[in-house]
């Protein structure tokens, strides 16, 4: 009996040591690269100093997490930079195309209730004051210019295709002349609360896409894309059966949808478009974490489609308190909570030496004359990559980090020493 008790005490002690080690490692107390990298001050820039190349067609801005305020504020900062210093007047989000169309209509309507609209979206992580301020700024800008010069908001995600139908139904009631009588009857007969996108009639949406593809104007282009998004949802692999194939299909569809919106922007006279999503989507190369080969991430697909004219800006934290959806909680049981992580990324630690705990690093400006920094950005590093759907296993396995070569995945990164959690308005 005494032998069993002794073994049990040893097991408990080792477990406590193990979990203490995890906590200390995650908080950066141990296993940290707490030193200044030689040459960092010579090439690091503030966000105000940072410049986006004028010759790129697509600018990507990534989020190391979906649940931090700083990364949401960064979206507006990069969009303002593109508007004031570049040739872009639009931003595309990693949200459903139908919800993007609803938001775009709202930022062109001075009477719209943006807060209420955000509360109705399927993405609570964008139901925040930071996104509301971004949309308010876009709406204020739009009131001072003609529609042709206005800022546009797009959604590129093929997930949530039923929202494209809901937007078309709203348009049927607001502007019936857009659709034929037969089209209106078919659209309004769809129960968006009960029917899934896979249950919809494929041939009908094929006809819609083809009809609007042959018409001129921003509105016709939008409806053509929305019809195509419904078809993407109908044709998608089943996530439950083929999660890998579904993820690759989703990234490819988002890139293709962005291409259509970019073509619409070019017709308006603007050569650049901004796309924002999780780092895992905007990054170049493979979508498979830890592998250089494999299906391309959305950013890799964009880089391919636009013949290399894609400039990818990542974001990164050293320490974070991040707000995440708790896996498995939905509808009335929906739950979000704050969690703490440390990336142990030596490049992110450098932000502690800069004003405001933040700096930008354009990798093209790092030459071999700064050997330590050059070697660091071209070496495999663990970087923060926190997803939605918290599970304690992600803590134990440290799957909130991705090991990659920063300069292979991004053209530039905005680094933060610490970031704070979002606070969803309606949750």
ABEGO torsion letter per residue (X at the ends): XAAAAAAAAAAAAAAAAAAAAAAAAAAGABGBBBBBBBGAAAABBBAAABBBBAABABBBBBBABAABAAAAAAAAAAAAAAAAABABABBBBBBBAAAAAAAAAAAABAABBAAAAAAABABAAABBAAAAAAAAAAAAAAAABBAAABBBBBBABABGAAAAAAAAAAAAAABAAABBAAAAAAAAABBAAABBAAABBAAAAAAAAAAAAABBEAAAAAAAAAAAAAAAAAABBBAAABAAAAAAAAAAAAAAAAAAAAAAAAAAGBABBBBBBBAAAABBEBABBGBABEBBBAAAAAAAAAGGBBBBBBBBBABBBBBBBBBGBBEAABBBBBBBBBAGBAAAAAAAABBGGBBBBBAAABBAABAAAAAAAABBBBBBBBBBGBBAAAAAAGAABBBBBAAAABABBBBBABBBBBBBAAX
